[in-house]
């Protein structure tokens, strides 16, 4: 399918944007650029921040979907935001998490994990897994159903969600009913056909991904570890069912497809769905193009399946 015309226009408008000179400037510029794509703020039933006990400090923000029955234990998803492990924040993912809560009917627990390169692998992953365990342990107090607990994330957050599911399996951690992986980064390699085809010109570039991985990994050798690059896991057996959404015009497209096939080969129920006409970071684009709504519709369908 052809690139969505609104996205094509957006890419033309932004291709000459000046490059930030520092990581702090890049973080601020990225947050500003993404906010401009969000569209109207979605109303939810409630939003609450929780500060987890222990060290280091870790905040988890809970989004209860609009129209939720306060008398019922709700399904929940622990969500890791994207941003190449070194960008992104709770605040810039506020509207996407609102939309995801409303679309899925899940309470979304967005994790304010530590960012690289100040905190390289495995610190961000450890934070997400810690939040996942805390949500499971505190389910009754949080008003959620521990038997309907999922994990999800987009881009680098999809990497963290997939790795957290591996950890939960390996460490006898929380039982998960689903993993929602949105255009995830799953391998420390840059050689797939989609990396060649969309290396430049579609917002996320191959060089940006090289930068992000170099920020996340203390050494290149860490990229061989399955918790860093889940596509390199020896076995994917015993993982929860998965929905993997890949964007048509995205360097990471083929990693999501490959991971889906490996899950399928391991006996894991998986749906791999392509977001036609879209580019990376589609979760932020409800204000840019109506086509971005397909991401949330697929998420709704995935999370409405019986556990």
N, C-alpha and C positions, 0 to 999 in steps of 0.2 A: 504494500500500500504506500501511497505517496506520503511524504512528510506533511503533517498538519499545517495548513497555510498560516495559521496564527503563530505557530511555533517557528515556522520558516521566517516570518516577518520579525519575530523577536530575535532570532539569531542574527539576522542582518543588522538590526539596530544595535546589538551589543558586541559585534565582532571587533569593533575598534576601541572598545573601552580600555582605559589605561590599566596597567597591571599594578596591584598594590606592591609596595616596597618592603613590607614586613609581614610576618605572620599575624600580628595584631591587626594590621590594616586589612589583611585578607579576611580575617574572621569578621570584622565589622562590615566590610564590603559585601561579603557573602550573605550575611544576615539581612542587610538592607535590600539586596537584590531579590532574595527569596520572598521576603515580606510583600514586596510589590506585586507578586504573582498570586497571592493567596485568595483575593476576592473577599466578599463579605464575611464577617465573623459569624461562625455558627454557634448557636445557643445550645448549651448542655445543661443537664440538671444541676451539676455541681462540679467544682474543681477544688482540690485540696492538696497541699504539699505535706509530705511526711518526711521527717529527717530520721534516717535509720540509726539505731543505737550502734555504738562502736566506732572504730577508727579505720580509715579516714571518714570524715563526714560525707554523707551521701544522701541526696534529696531525690525523692520519687514523687511525681505529680500525678494524681489520680483524676481522671475524667469520667464522670458518670453520665451515660447517654441521656439525652432528652427523652422524657416520657418513661423513664425506668420506674419499675414498681419497687418502692422503697421497702416493702415488706418481704420481698423475695431476694434470695441470694443470687447474684448476677454472675454470668460468666466473665472472665477477665483475661486480659492480655498484657504481659510485660513487654514493653516496647522500647527498642533501642533506636535512637535517631541516627540519620546519616550525617555525612560531612567528612568522609575520608579519615575518620578517627581523630582528626585534628581540628575540625570545624563543627559548627552546629551548636545548638543549645536547647534547653527546655523552652525558652521563650520563642525562638524562631519556629519551633515545631508546635506551638500552641494551637493554631487553627487546623493544621493537618491532624493533630490528635483529637481535636473536637470532632472533625469530620469523620475520622475513623471510628470513634466511639459511637456516633450516631448511626453510621452505616452498619456496623457490626452488632450493635446492642451489647457490646462488651465494655466493662470498665477498663479503660486504658491506663496502665501505669507506666508513665514515661520516665526513663531513668536519666538522671543528670550525671552520667559517668565521667570520670576524669579523661581529659584529652591528651593525646600525643602532640608533639614529641616530649612535652614535659613529663608525661606518664605513658611510656610505650607499652607494647604488649608485654605481659598479659593484664596490665592494670585495668584498661577499659572493660575487658571481658570479665575480669574478676568482679568488677562493680556490677555489671549486668547480672551475673550469676548470683551474686549476693542479694541483689534486689529480688530476683526470681524466688530464691529460697525464703526471703522475708515475707513476700506476698503470700506464698503458700502456707507458711507457718501462721500468719496473722489473718488467714482467710475469714474466720468467723467475725473477728473484730472489724474487718474491712467491709463486711457485708457481701462477700463474694463466695462463689461455690468452688472449693478447692478441686472438685472433680471436673471442673470445666475451665482449666487454666491453660492458656496458650502463651507462646512467645512469638514476637514479631519484630520486624525492623526493616528499614530501607537502606540500600547501598551498603556503606560500612556497617550500619546498624543491622542490615540483613546478615552480614558476616557474623556479627556478635550474637544475633539470635540463633543462627545455625550452630555456632560454636557452643552457645549455652545449652542447646538441646543435646549436643554431644556430651557435654559435661554432666548434664542431668542423667543421661543414660549411664555413663561410665562411673559416676560417683553415687549411684542410687539416690539421686536427688528428686525433686518434685516430678510427679507424673504429669505429663503434658498431653493435651488432647490434640494439639495442632501447632504447626509452625508456619507463620505467614512471612514469606521471604520476598521482599519487594526489590526487584532488580539488584540482587545481592552481589557483593564482591567476594569471590570464593576461592581464588587462587592467586598466588604470587607469581604470575606469569603474564606476559603481555603479547602472546603469539597466536591467539585464536583468529579465525577469519573475521569476526566482528571487531576485534581490536585493529585489524588491518583496514577494514572497510570504513570504520567510524573513528579513526585515530585523531582526526581533526575536523572541525567544522560543525560539531553537534553539541556544543557546550562542554560536556565532559570529554577530555582528550586523553590520549595515552600518556602524555607527559604529566598531566595532572595526576593520573593514577600512579605513576612512578613516584611522584612527590609524596602522595598520600601514604603509599606503602613504606617509603623510606622514613616517613615520620613515625609510623606505627611500629615498625620492627626495629629493635635495638641493633640487630645484625641481620644481614640477608639470610643467614642460616635459620633464623626463626621462622622464615617463610615456608620451611619444610614441615613445620609442626601442624598437625591437623586442627588444633584449636585456633591457630592463626589463619590457616588456609583450609577450610573444611573439605574442599574438593580433594585434598590429599589424604583424607582419613582412610585407613586400611579397610574398615568396614563401616557401612551405614545401617547395618541391621539393628532392629530394635528401636529405631527412632520414631517419633510421632508422625502421623500423617502430615503432609505438607502441601501448601499452595505456593508456587513460585511464579511470580509475575515478572516478565522480562519486557523491556521497552524495545520496540522495533529498531530504533536508531540509537543504539547504545553500545559502546565498546564492551560492556559487561554482558551483553545478550547471550553469548555462547556459553559463558560460565554457568548461568542459570539453567540453560537447557541441559548441559552436561551433568550438573548436579541432580537435576530431576531424573535423568535417565539412570544415574547410579542409584538413587533412592529406589526407583522402580525395580531395578535389577536386584536390589537387596530385599525386596518384598514389602517396601513401604508404599502405602497409598499416596499418590502424588498427582496433582494437577499442575501442569505447566502451561501458562496462558500468556499470549503475546499481547501487549498493549499497542495496537496498531497506530502508526503515525506519530508515536510519542518518543520523547527523548528522556534521558536520565533525569532524575529528580521530579518525576511527574506528580508525586504526592503534593507538591507545592503549587500546582498549576491550575487549580480550579478557577482562578480569576483570569487566566490567560486563554484557556480553551475549554469548551464543553467536553471535549474528548477525555480530559483528565478524570471526568466522573466515572469512566469505566473502571479505573483502579479501585474506587470505593465500592462499586457494584460487584466486582469480582470478590473483593474482601467480604462483603455482606454474604454472598453466596457461600464462600468458603467457611465462614464462621457459623452459618446457620445449619450446617450438616450435623446429623446426630453424632455424638461422640462415640 
